[in-house]
Amino acid sequence: MFTYVSEDFGGATVTIGYVPQGATGTPNGHYMDMAVKITPEAVEGLTIGFGMGETEETAGTTIDEQTMYAKYSYGSLTVGAQVGETDGPNASNDVDFDAIGVTYAVTDDFTIGYNQSTSDLAGNANDQEAEGMSASFTSGGITVGGMINDVDNVSNGTEDTEGYELNISFAF
């Protein structure tokens, strides 16, 4: 993979990536993307971005992908949102995605978060809907964190799933 990341131009950065034909994930085609991230100096705590790419995993089947996001942090609160879409030659390649998340640093040591997302596969009656909650606590060199996630209609099917995780890490 070839990647170029520009220097910061007044709060804007450009990233370009290219994966040639024959690489893992692109056995019959190629992948190329471009993204712009802007952190405007006039609005402290705001970051916005847009990315687009084109992949051809199967020769002759080009899929266009676009996504944009905004994230704003003010004090202990951070809110983010993302929308994206994938367009291909048939409905099985067309996906609309949206997500929103929020985190809050209750104290310097304790943070909580919530997020939800929806993935709409064109031509499919079931939207994948996911939501999750997380929390972490840090004291000295020890961090304890956990999350609970719930996904309805996994891969736009009819199955639902839940996931739980607990982490403990030590910094020496």
N, CA, C and O of each residue as an XYZ file, in Angstrom:
688
protein
N       0.844     -1.172      0.000
C       0.000      0.000      0.000
C       0.884      1.228      0.000
O       1.900      1.281      0.694
N       0.488      2.209     -0.783
C       1.179      3.485     -0.816
C       0.275      4.517     -0.152
O      -0.912      4.597     -0.468
N       0.832      5.308      0.769
C       0.057      6.322      1.473
C       0.839      7.625      1.512
O       2.046      7.636      1.754
N       0.130      8.723      1.270
C       0.706     10.056      1.387
C      -0.155     10.865      2.345
O      -1.377     10.907      2.199
N       0.473     11.504      3.323
C      -0.223     12.396      4.249
C       0.442     13.754      4.147
O       1.642     13.889      4.387
N      -0.344     14.759      3.791
C       0.207     16.107      3.611
C       0.525     16.746      4.951
O       0.107     16.272      6.007
N       1.264     17.817      4.877
C       1.489     18.620      6.069
C       0.213     19.388      6.361
O      -0.677     19.469      5.515
N       0.125     19.946      7.549
C      -1.044     20.724      7.954
C      -1.028     22.078      7.242
O      -0.073     22.845      7.364
N      -2.101     22.357      6.497
C      -2.258     23.626      5.794
C      -3.386     24.409      6.453
O      -4.540     24.279      6.045
N      -3.078     25.214      7.455
C      -4.093     26.014      8.122
C      -5.199     25.194      8.744
O      -6.352     25.625      8.747
N      -4.886     24.029      9.268
C      -5.875     23.164      9.897
C      -6.389     22.057      9.005
O      -7.210     21.254      9.446
N      -5.930     21.984      7.752
C      -6.387     20.944      6.825
C      -5.250     19.982      6.496
O      -4.109     20.395      6.291
N      -5.582     18.686      6.449
C      -4.636     17.651      6.061
C      -5.272     16.791      4.980
O      -6.467     16.498      5.039
N      -4.489     16.388      4.002
C      -4.965     15.529      2.918
C      -4.220     14.199      2.997
O      -3.002     14.169      3.174
N      -4.963     13.101      2.864
C      -4.374     11.767      2.852
C      -4.806     11.067      1.570
O      -5.981     11.104      1.202
N      -3.857     10.431      0.890
C      -4.140      9.683     -0.328
C      -3.554      8.287     -0.161
O      -2.417      8.136      0.287
N      -4.328      7.270     -0.521
C      -3.857      5.890     -0.411
C      -4.132      5.119     -1.683
O      -5.095      5.391     -2.400
N      -3.257      4.139     -1.957
C      -3.426      3.307     -3.153
C      -2.928      1.900     -2.858
O      -1.828      1.716     -2.338
N      -3.742      0.914     -3.193
C      -3.352     -0.493     -3.095
C      -3.390     -1.048     -4.514
O      -4.451     -1.047     -5.139
N      -2.259     -1.524     -5.040
C      -2.232     -2.010     -6.423
C      -2.946     -3.350     -6.594
O      -3.247     -4.044     -5.623
N      -3.204     -3.687     -7.830
C      -3.845     -4.948     -8.173
C      -2.999     -6.111     -7.670
O      -1.770     -6.074     -7.729
N      -3.679     -7.146     -7.172
C      -2.984     -8.342     -6.719
C      -2.670     -8.341     -5.242
O      -2.269     -9.373     -4.703
N      -2.841     -7.195     -4.555
C      -2.579     -7.151     -3.123
C      -3.725     -7.835     -2.381
O      -4.792     -8.054     -2.954
N      -3.507     -8.175     -1.109
C      -4.546     -8.801     -0.294
C      -5.791     -7.917     -0.286
O      -5.693     -6.716     -0.035
N      -6.945     -8.490     -0.554
C      -8.194     -7.735     -0.597
C      -8.505     -7.168     -1.960
O      -9.635     -6.741     -2.200
N      -7.540     -7.150     -2.862
C      -7.755     -6.646     -4.226
C      -7.112     -7.599     -5.224
O      -6.280     -7.168     -6.022
N      -7.471     -8.887     -5.206
C      -6.784     -9.849     -6.077
C      -6.975     -9.582     -7.564
O      -6.093     -9.897     -8.362
N      -8.120     -9.004     -7.952
C      -8.393     -8.791     -9.368
C      -8.465     -7.319     -9.753
O      -8.657     -6.998    -10.926
N      -8.317     -6.449     -8.814
C      -8.456     -5.025     -9.109
C      -7.531     -4.205     -8.239
O      -6.449     -4.660     -7.869
N      -7.957     -2.989     -7.909
C      -7.141     -2.079     -7.114
C      -8.034     -1.330     -6.130
O      -9.257     -1.463     -6.156
N      -7.400     -0.535     -5.258
C      -8.139      0.309     -4.332
C      -7.425      1.642     -4.252
O      -6.198      1.688     -4.161
N      -8.187      2.732     -4.285
C      -7.613      4.066     -4.153
C      -8.564      4.924     -3.334
O      -9.780      4.848     -3.510
N      -8.009      5.751     -2.428
C      -8.857      6.654     -1.664
C      -8.173      7.991     -1.427
O      -6.961      8.136     -1.592
N      -8.991      8.962     -1.034
C      -8.524     10.306     -0.734
C      -9.391     10.837      0.396
O     -10.605     10.631      0.396
N      -8.777     11.520      1.361
C      -9.526     12.076      2.482
C      -8.968     13.436      2.864
O      -7.781     13.714      2.693
N      -9.851     14.272      3.383
C      -9.472     15.591      3.873
C     -10.000     15.718      5.294
O     -11.169     15.438      5.558
N      -9.134     16.141      6.207
C      -9.526     16.398      7.596
C      -9.268     17.868      7.881
O      -8.182     18.378      7.605
N     -10.262     18.546      8.433
C     -10.136     19.977      8.720
C     -10.402     20.207     10.201
O     -11.417     19.775     10.748
N      -9.464     20.896     10.829
C      -9.611     21.329     12.214
C      -9.520     22.847     12.194
O      -8.431     23.402     12.342
N     -10.654     23.530     12.011
C     -10.618     24.981     11.848
C     -10.144     25.692     13.112
O     -10.591     25.386     14.218
N      -9.246     26.632     12.933
C      -8.711     27.377     14.066
C      -9.776     28.271     14.690
O      -9.682     28.588     15.876
N     -10.784     28.687     13.929
C     -11.823     29.591     14.418
C     -12.811     28.898     15.359
O     -13.496     29.569     16.132
N     -12.896     27.544     15.303
C     -13.833     26.806     16.155
C     -13.038     25.741     16.909
O     -12.856     24.625     16.424
N     -12.574     26.100     18.087
C     -11.777     25.176     18.877
C     -12.592     23.944     19.257
O     -13.730     24.071     19.710
N     -12.020     22.752     19.076
C     -12.673     21.499     19.427
C     -13.405     20.831     18.285
O     -13.884     19.709     18.446
N     -13.511     21.488     17.125
C     -14.236     20.927     15.989
C     -13.274     20.260     15.015
O     -12.229     20.820     14.683
N     -13.629     19.073     14.563
C     -12.908     18.377     13.497
C     -13.948     17.853     12.523
O     -14.918     17.216     12.933
N     -13.753     18.117     11.231
C     -14.643     17.580     10.209
C     -13.794     16.883      9.155
O     -12.629     17.226      8.953
N     -14.380     15.916      8.498
C     -13.625     15.184      7.494
C     -14.516     14.601      6.421
O     -15.709     14.373      6.622
N     -13.902     14.367      5.275
C     -14.583     13.735      4.144
C     -13.602     12.808      3.468
O     -12.439     13.161      3.271
N     -14.059     11.631      3.114
C     -13.217     10.677      2.409
C     -13.987     10.000      1.303
O     -15.197      9.796      1.403
N     -13.277      9.653      0.247
C     -13.897      8.919     -0.845
C     -12.885      7.939     -1.415
O     -11.678      8.180     -1.399
N     -13.399      6.845     -1.910
C     -12.529      5.822     -2.461
C     -13.231      5.034     -3.538
O     -14.444      5.121     -3.730
N     -12.421      4.260     -4.233
C     -12.936      3.404     -5.297
C     -12.183      2.090     -5.225
O     -10.953      2.061     -5.187
N     -12.944      0.999     -5.206
C     -12.324     -0.311     -5.147
C     -12.844     -1.178     -6.290
O     -13.957     -0.996     -6.782
N     -12.027     -2.094     -6.681
C     -12.403     -3.041     -7.731
C     -11.873     -4.408     -7.311
O     -10.888     -4.906     -7.857
N     -12.558     -5.011     -6.315
C     -12.125     -6.311     -5.826
C     -12.335     -7.394     -6.866
O     -11.572     -8.358     -6.930
N     -13.366     -7.239     -7.678
C     -13.634     -8.144     -8.788
C     -13.498     -7.327    -10.061
O     -14.125     -6.275    -10.192
N     -12.693     -7.794    -10.993
C     -12.458     -7.036    -12.225
C     -13.777     -6.648    -12.883
O     -14.657     -7.487    -13.080
N     -13.904     -5.366    -13.222
C     -15.099     -4.863    -13.876
C     -16.225     -4.482    -12.937
O     -17.274     -4.027    -13.392
N     -16.034     -4.656    -11.625
C     -17.053     -4.304    -10.638
C     -16.509     -3.194     -9.749
O     -15.943     -3.460     -8.688
N     -16.679     -1.964    -10.182
C     -16.177     -0.817     -9.437
C     -17.191     -0.404     -8.378
O     -18.385     -0.286     -8.656
N     -16.703     -0.187     -7.164
C     -17.549      0.244     -6.058
C     -17.013      1.571     -5.546
O     -15.837      1.682     -5.199
N     -17.889      2.590     -5.499
C     -17.531      3.913     -4.994
C     -17.964      4.020     -3.538
O     -19.060      3.597     -3.168
N     -17.076      4.599     -2.708
C     -17.356      4.754     -1.286
C     -17.111      6.198     -0.884
O     -16.120      6.801     -1.296
N     -18.016      6.758     -0.076
C     -17.850      8.107      0.450
C     -18.277      8.109      1.909
O     -19.186      7.378      2.301
N     -17.615      8.934      2.707
C     -18.013      9.107      4.101
C     -17.631     10.506      4.555
O     -16.662     11.084      4.063
N     -18.389     11.042      5.485
C     -18.046     12.319      6.098
C     -18.391     12.240      7.575
O     -19.280     11.496      7.991
N     -17.653     13.037      8.366
C     -17.883     13.015      9.795
C     -17.644     14.393     10.381
O     -17.009     15.251      9.769
N     -18.167     14.583     11.579
C     -17.914     15.783     12.365
C     -17.782     15.352     13.818
O     -18.529     14.503     14.304
N     -16.821     15.951     14.494
C     -16.603     15.662     15.914
C     -16.382     16.991     16.618
O     -15.625     17.835     16.140
N     -17.042     17.174     17.753
C     -16.878     18.416     18.509
C     -16.654     18.082     19.976
O     -17.411     17.325     20.582
N     -15.602     18.661     20.530
C     -15.279     18.472     21.940
C     -15.354     19.809     22.655
O     -14.803     20.811     22.200
N     -16.041     19.802     23.774
C     -16.131     21.000     24.607
C     -16.015     20.554     26.056
O     -16.912     19.905     26.595
N     -14.915     20.907     26.669
C     -14.685     20.480     28.040
C     -14.649     18.970     28.135
O     -13.849     18.319     27.462
N     -15.503     18.415     28.959
C     -15.537     16.969     29.199
C     -16.403     16.202     28.212
O     -16.425     14.972     28.243
N     -17.120     16.908     27.329
C     -18.078     16.295     26.425
C     -17.534     16.237     25.000
O     -17.001     17.226     24.496
N     -17.666     15.084     24.352
C     -17.316     14.936     22.936
C     -18.490     14.269     22.232
O     -19.003     13.244     22.682
N     -18.911     14.874     21.110
C     -20.014     14.351     20.303
C     -19.506     14.168     18.884
O     -18.807     15.032     18.355
N     -19.853     13.046     18.265
C     -19.432     12.794     16.888
C     -20.547     12.170     16.080
O     -21.401     11.464     16.616
N     -20.533     12.439     14.771
C     -21.518     11.848     13.864
C     -20.825     11.505     12.562
O     -19.883     12.183     12.155
N     -21.295     10.444     11.903
C     -20.720     10.011     10.629
C     -21.834      9.511      9.725
O     -22.755      8.832     10.177
N     -21.743      9.851      8.441
C     -22.629      9.292      7.423
C     -21.759      8.798      6.280
O     -20.709      9.373      5.994
N     -22.196      7.739      5.633
C     -21.422      7.195      4.522
C     -22.307      6.410      3.592
O     -23.420      6.018      3.942
N     -21.791      6.187      2.393
C     -22.518      5.352      1.449
C     -21.540      4.635      0.540
O     -20.449      5.121      0.241
N     -21.974      3.467      0.115
C     -21.231      2.649     -0.827
C     -22.153      2.392     -2.007
O     -23.285      1.943     -1.829
N     -21.670      2.676     -3.212
C     -22.478      2.480     -4.423
C     -21.752      1.558     -5.380
O     -20.585      1.777     -5.707
N     -22.447      0.529     -5.825
C     -21.873     -0.407     -6.777
C     -22.838     -0.689     -7.909
O     -23.867     -0.026     -8.035
N     -22.510     -1.672     -8.734
C     -23.321     -1.951     -9.913
C     -24.665     -2.628     -9.614
O     -25.531     -2.684    -10.486
N     -24.846     -3.143     -8.390
C     -26.139     -3.758     -8.063
C     -26.486     -3.466     -6.609
O     -25.659     -2.946     -5.861
N     -27.706     -3.798     -6.212
C     -28.203     -3.463     -4.881
C     -27.377     -4.092     -3.762
O     -27.309     -3.528     -2.669
N     -26.757     -5.225     -3.998
C     -25.966     -5.864     -2.943
C     -24.698     -5.082     -2.621
O     -24.016     -5.391     -1.643
N     -24.371     -4.072     -3.431
C     -23.203     -3.226     -3.179
C     -23.584     -1.838     -2.657
O     -22.698     -1.036     -2.362
N     -24.879     -1.537     -2.536
C     -25.329     -0.211     -2.116
C     -25.683     -0.222     -0.628
O     -26.633     -0.883     -0.208
N     -24.904      0.520      0.161
C     -25.107      0.570      1.606
C     -25.084      2.024      2.058
O     -24.180      2.777      1.697
N     -26.076      2.414      2.845
C     -26.093      3.723      3.507
C     -25.832      3.476      4.988
O     -26.411      2.570      5.588
N     -24.954      4.291      5.572
C     -24.537      4.107      6.963
C     -24.601      5.437      7.690
O     -24.211      6.468      7.143
N     -25.094      5.418      8.924
C     -25.019      6.615      9.763
C     -24.765      6.197     11.199
O     -25.208      5.137     11.639
N     -24.048      7.041     11.923
C     -23.698      6.736     13.305
C     -23.554      8.026     14.096
O     -23.234      9.080     13.545
N     -23.794      7.925     15.384
C     -23.599      9.047     16.293
C     -23.078      8.491     17.609
O     -23.441      7.386     18.013
N     -22.239      9.251     18.262
C     -21.689      8.819     19.533
C     -21.395     10.000     20.435
O     -21.189     11.120     19.967
N     -21.377      9.741     21.717
C     -21.079     10.783     22.692
C     -20.263     10.165     23.831
O     -20.535      9.044     24.262
N     -19.271     10.901     24.308
C     -18.517     10.484     25.484
C     -18.478     11.642     26.462
O     -18.526     12.810     26.075
N     -18.390     11.294     27.733
C     -18.352     12.303     28.775
C     -17.348     11.877     29.833
O     -17.435     10.781     30.387
N     -16.397     12.755     30.105
C     -15.413     12.506     31.156
C     -16.027     12.996     32.467
O     -16.012     14.190     32.763
N     -16.563     12.065     33.242
C     -17.221     12.410     34.495
C     -16.218     13.050     35.443
O     -16.508     14.058     36.087
N     -15.030     12.447     35.521
C     -13.904     13.002     36.274
C     -12.660     12.806     35.420
O     -12.758     12.292     34.306
N     -11.516     13.196     35.909
C     -10.268     12.955     35.181
C      -9.979     11.464     35.054
O      -9.220     11.050     34.179
N     -10.582     10.657     35.925
C     -10.307      9.227     35.965
C     -11.410      8.355     35.357
O     -11.153      7.202     35.012
N     -12.624      8.880     35.220
C     -13.777      8.067     34.840
C     -14.486      8.662     33.623
O     -14.898      9.822     33.643
N     -14.626      7.852     32.551
C     -15.271      8.283     31.310
C     -16.346      7.279     30.913
O     -16.168      6.070     31.061
N     -17.479      7.804     30.398
C     -18.546      6.948     29.903
C     -18.864      7.337     28.461
O     -18.593      8.463     28.043
N     -19.438      6.406     27.705
C     -19.772      6.696     26.315
C     -20.968      5.901     25.841
O     -21.295      4.847     26.385
N     -21.623      6.438     24.798
C     -22.761      5.777     24.167
C     -22.677      6.020     22.666
O     -22.314      7.114     22.235
N     -23.013      5.001     21.859
C     -23.036      5.178     20.405
C     -24.127      4.320     19.802
O     -24.562      3.326     20.383
N     -24.565      4.738     18.601
C     -25.515      3.925     17.846
C     -25.268      4.130     16.362
O     -24.791      5.181     15.933
N     -25.604      3.102     15.583
C     -25.402      3.180     14.138
C     -26.471      2.365     13.422
O     -27.081      1.455     13.984
N     -26.675      2.730     12.148
C     -27.609      2.013     11.281
C     -26.937      1.780      9.942
O     -26.323      2.687      9.379
N     -27.054      0.572      9.438
C     -26.520      0.202      8.131
C     -27.676     -0.319      7.283
O     -28.287     -1.338      7.604
N     -27.968      0.398      6.191
C     -29.109      0.076      5.329
C     -28.594     -0.473      4.005
O     -28.033      0.265      3.194
N     -28.786     -1.768      3.791
C     -28.403     -2.416      2.548
C     -29.576     -2.323      1.579
O     -30.661     -2.831      1.860
N     -29.357     -1.670      0.433
C     -30.436     -1.475     -0.545
C     -31.039     -2.811     -0.945
O     -30.326     -3.805     -1.088
N     -32.331     -2.832     -1.121
C     -33.002     -4.058     -1.548
C     -33.192     -5.061     -0.431
O     -33.669     -6.169     -0.677
N     -32.827     -4.698      0.808
C     -32.979     -5.613      1.938
C     -33.954     -4.993      2.930
O     -33.847     -3.805      3.235
N     -34.882     -5.757      3.426
C     -35.906     -5.249      4.340
C     -35.361     -4.970      5.736
O     -35.966     -4.198      6.480
N     -34.233     -5.577      6.116
C     -33.713     -5.453      7.478
C     -32.505     -4.531      7.536
O     -31.482     -4.805      6.908
N     -32.617     -3.438      8.285
C     -31.470     -2.572      8.545
C     -30.716     -3.119      9.743
O     -31.322     -3.527     10.734
N     -29.381     -3.128      9.649
C     -28.582     -3.507     10.809
C     -28.532     -2.305     11.736
O     -28.138     -1.215     11.322
N     -28.925     -2.496     12.980
C     -28.928     -1.420     13.968
C     -28.080     -1.847     15.153
O     -28.271     -2.929     15.707
N     -27.141     -0.991     15.540
C     -26.237     -1.326     16.634
C     -26.199     -0.186     17.643
O     -26.321      0.986     17.285
N     -26.029     -0.548     18.898
C     -25.827      0.455     19.931
C     -24.901     -0.128     20.988
O     -24.842     -1.340     21.192
N     -24.187      0.761     21.646
C     -23.247      0.297     22.652
C     -22.997      1.333     23.719
O     -23.149      2.535     23.499
N     -22.608      0.844     24.882
C     -22.236      1.703     25.998
C     -20.868      1.239     26.494
O     -20.551      0.050     26.473
N     -20.063      2.210     26.942
C     -18.740      1.863     27.448
C     -18.394      2.748     28.636
O     -18.986      3.809     28.834
N     -17.435      2.300     29.414
C     -16.944      3.062     30.558
C     -15.509      2.646     30.829
O     -15.119      1.505     30.581
N     -14.732      3.588     31.342
C     -13.360      3.260     31.742
C     -12.974      4.080     32.965
O     -13.421      5.212     33.150
N     -12.133      3.475     33.787
C     -11.628      4.117     34.993
C     -10.127      3.911     35.046
O      -9.639      2.793     34.883
N      -9.399      4.992     35.275
C      -7.938      4.936     35.350
C      -7.486      5.457     36.704
O      -7.949      6.496     37.174
N      -6.575      4.715     37.320
C      -5.982      5.135     38.585
C      -4.512      4.758     38.550
O      -4.159      3.579     38.543
N      -3.661      5.772     38.528
C      -2.232      5.507     38.417
C      -1.943      4.827     37.098
O      -2.278      5.362     36.041
N      -1.329      3.660     37.140
C      -1.001      2.922     35.918
C      -1.975      1.811     35.594
O      -1.682      0.961     34.753
N      -3.134      1.799     36.247
C      -4.115      0.742     36.012
C      -5.373      1.346     35.375
O      -5.901      2.355     35.844
N      -5.831      0.715     34.314
C      -7.081      1.115     33.665
C      -8.012     -0.079     33.609
O      -7.620     -1.171     33.198
N      -9.261      0.143     34.031
C     -10.306     -0.875     33.953
C     -11.374     -0.305     33.027
O     -11.868      0.801     33.247
N     -11.727     -1.058     31.996
C     -12.726     -0.596     31.042
C     -13.644     -1.715     30.630
O     -13.316     -2.895     30.755
N     -14.806     -1.324     30.135
C     -15.740     -2.332     29.693
C     -16.733     -1.760     28.709
O     -16.886     -0.544     28.590
N     -17.411     -2.661     28.000
C     -18.421     -2.237     27.035
C     -19.496     -3.295     26.933
O     -19.282     -4.474     27.218
N     -20.678     -2.823     26.509
C     -21.813     -3.689     26.212
C     -22.351     -3.232     24.867
O     -22.696     -2.061     24.703
N     -22.427     -4.144     23.898
C     -22.933     -3.823     22.567
C     -24.088     -4.735     22.205
O     -24.133     -5.897     22.610
N     -25.020     -4.194     21.437
C     -26.186     -4.929     20.979
C     -26.369     -4.647     19.496
O     -26.438     -3.485     19.096
N     -26.449     -5.691     18.669
C     -26.636     -5.527     17.226
C     -27.877     -6.304     16.799
O     -27.990     -7.509     17.025
N     -28.804     -5.580     16.178
C     -30.009     -6.203     15.625
C     -29.830     -6.372     14.130
O     -29.268     -5.503     13.464
N     -30.309     -7.496     13.596
C     -30.256     -7.790     12.163
C     -28.816     -7.779     11.637
O     -28.496     -7.052     10.696
N     -27.963     -8.583     12.247
C     -26.545     -8.663     11.880
C     -26.406     -8.932     10.386
O     -27.050     -9.833      9.849
N     -25.565     -8.148      9.720
C     -25.340     -8.249      8.271
C     -26.650     -8.156      7.486
O     -26.812     -8.784      6.439
N     -27.584     -7.350      8.020
C     -28.884     -7.100      7.398
C     -29.737     -8.362      7.299
O     -30.633     -8.451      6.459
N     -29.455     -9.328      8.158
C     -30.244    -10.557      8.210
C     -31.295    -10.476      9.293
O     -31.870     -9.414      9.530
N     -31.549    -11.600      9.954
C     -32.567    -11.629     11.004
C     -31.986    -11.999     12.368
O     -32.715    -12.020     13.359
N     -30.698    -12.288     12.434
C     -30.056    -12.662     13.697
C     -29.672    -11.415     14.491
O     -29.272    -10.400     13.920
N     -29.799    -11.505     15.816
C     -29.372    -10.445     16.728
C     -28.222    -10.989     17.566
O     -28.112    -12.197     17.773
N     -27.371    -10.092     18.045
C     -26.257    -10.533     18.882
C     -25.924     -9.464     19.911
O     -26.241     -8.286     19.744
N     -25.281     -9.908     20.970
C     -24.814     -9.008     22.015
C     -23.355     -9.316     22.288
O     -22.903    -10.446     22.106
N     -22.625     -8.307     22.724
C     -21.226     -8.507     23.059
C     -20.876     -7.757     24.331
O     -21.363     -6.653     24.572
N     -20.033     -8.367     25.132
C     -19.595     -7.774     26.384
C     -18.083     -7.897     26.449
O     -17.510     -8.871     25.960
N     -17.444     -6.918     27.047
C     -15.996     -6.986     27.195
C     -15.563     -6.277     28.458
O     -16.132     -5.246     28.813
N     -14.570     -6.808     29.139
C     -13.974     -6.194     30.304
C     -12.458     -6.227     30.101
O     -11.886     -7.279     29.815
N     -11.822     -5.082     30.249
C     -10.369     -4.971     30.068
C      -9.725     -4.442     31.344
O     -10.269     -3.574     32.026
N      -8.576     -4.977     31.640
C      -7.738     -4.440     32.709
C      -6.339     -4.334     32.138
O      -5.777     -5.323     31.666
N      -5.769     -3.126     32.181
C      -4.411     -2.949     31.652
C      -3.540     -2.261     32.696
O      -4.005     -1.467     33.514
N      -2.262     -2.601     32.630
C      -1.277     -2.076     33.568
C      -0.180     -1.371     32.779
O       0.309     -1.908     31.786
N       0.204     -0.196     33.204
C       1.320      0.534     32.604
C       2.471      0.557     33.601
O       2.316      0.994     34.741
N       3.613      0.085     33.155
C       4.769      0.026     34.067
C       5.754      1.111     33.727
O       6.792      1.229     34.378
